Amino acid sequence: MASASAGRRAPARGKAKAAPRFAFGFGRWWKVALLVGLVMIGLPLAHAMFGEIGALLGGAVLFGFLLGRWTLR
């Protein structure tokens, strides 16, 4: 007697066409929205908490880190 899986086909071994991660092509724009939100909220907050130099240095470090991670390939 044949097993239940004998009639099933093995999955294809090629690359399947991947579905887009976000509908309507918003794959990159959420990063832009995050960056704008961080600048509009985070920078004044950092300025109030750490002063001018702390806000500038912290913003530069955070922006450099995010830009480096987002453009990594």
N, C-alpha and C positions, 0 to 999 in steps of 0.2 A: 504494500500500500504506500502511495506517495505521500510525502509530508505536505502540510498546508502551504508551505512557502515554495514548493516546487513550481507552482504555476505562476508565481510572481516574477516580474522582471527585475533585474538588478538596476539600481539607479544609474543614469548616464554619468560617464566620467569626464565630462567637459565642464568648462566654466559656464554656469548658467548666467543669463543676463540678470544682473542685480536690479532690484527696484530702487528708485530714487529714495534717498534717505528722508527728504522732506518734500511734501507736496508743493507744487507751484514754484519750485526752484529756490526755496528759501534756505538752502544748505549753507550758504556763506553769510547771509544777512543776519543770522542770529548772533554771529560773532561781532558784527558791526554794531548791532543794538546793545550787546553786552559792553563793548568798549565805550560807547556813548554814555550808557548808564553809569559806568564806573567813573567817567570823567565828570558827569553832571552831579553825581551824588558823592562819590568817593573823594574827589579832589578837594571840594570845600570842607568836607568832614576832616580830612587829613590836615588841611591848613589850620583848622580850628584846634585840632588836638596837638599837632607837632610843629606848627609854625611854617614859615615860608620855605625854609631849606628842607625840612622834613617832607613836606608835600611834594616839592620838586624832585628831590632825590628818590623818594618812594614811588612817585608816579613814573619816573624814568625807568626805574628798575622793573616795576610791574609791567609797564608797556613793552619794554625790551624782552622780558620773559614771555609774555603772551604772544608778541609778534614772532619770536623765535619758535615757539611751539606750534603756532598756526601755519607757519610757512615751512616747517620741517618736512622733508620728503625722503 
